[in-house]
Amino acid sequence: QVQLVESGGGLGQPGGSLRLSCAPSGNIFSINVMGWYRQAPGKQRELVATITGNGLTNYADSVKGRFTISRDNAKNTVSLQMNSLKPEDTAVYYCKALAYRGNSYWGQGTQVTVSS
């Protein structure tokens, strides 16, 4: 089992920056891919960015060039640096860990609101 605890988020201004972090606990050595997803009110949860253990990244087109995902393999933490924020980035952001066996684990979510 893996537990994920997110931190960061909150209120950001358009054009500003926020940083999210996710710290796993439990069987962290079972984790393969980690990533961030988000869900805005009335919308489905969508992928934001993912990163593998060897650093391969994948981003949603809507965040390319603005968001950067990074991973500390020693601690198995993953962060999401969000720059040039837009109101449409407002959502609950969820950390996800995908184990080598295929199990998926989710964090509890953290609210990001972009507003002036």
LINBEL-V631821 format. One record per residue. N is the residue number from 1. RES is the residue in three letters. SS is DSSP state (~ for helix, > for strand, _ for the rest). Layout:
n: [N N]
res: [RES RES]
ss: [SS SS]
//
This chain:
n: [1 2 3 4 5 6 7 8 9 10 11 12 13 14 15 16 17 18 19 20 21 22 23 24 25 26 27 28 29 30 31 32 33 34 35 36 37 38 39 40 41 42 43 44 45 46 47 48 49 50 51 52 53 54 55 56 57 58 59 60 61 62 63 64 65 66 67 68 69 70 71 72 73 74 75 76 77 78 79 80 81 82 83 84 85 86 87 88 89 90 91 92 93 94 95 96 97 98 99 100 101 102 103 104 105 106 107 108 109 110 111 112 113 114 115 116]
res: [GLN VAL GLN LEU VAL GLU SER GLY GLY GLY LEU GLY GLN PRO GLY GLY SER LEU ARG LEU SER CYS ALA PRO SER GLY ASN ILE PHE SER ILE ASN VAL MET GLY TRP TYR ARG GLN ALA PRO GLY LYS GLN ARG GLU LEU VAL ALA THR ILE THR GLY ASN GLY LEU THR ASN TYR ALA ASP SER VAL LYS GLY ARG PHE THR ILE SER ARG ASP ASN ALA LYS ASN THR VAL SER LEU GLN MET ASN SER LEU LYS PRO GLU ASP THR ALA VAL TYR TYR CYS LYS ALA LEU ALA TYR ARG GLY ASN SER TYR TRP GLY GLN GLY THR GLN VAL THR VAL SER SER]
ss: [_ > > > > > > > _ > > > _ _ _ _ _ > > > > > > > > > _ ~ ~ ~ > > > > > > > > > _ _ _ _ _ _ > > > > > > _ _ _ _ _ > > > _ _ _ _ _ _ _ > > > > > > _ _ _ _ > > > > > > _ _ _ _ ~ ~ ~ _ > > > > > > > > > _ _ _ _ > > > _ _ _ > > > > > _ _]
//
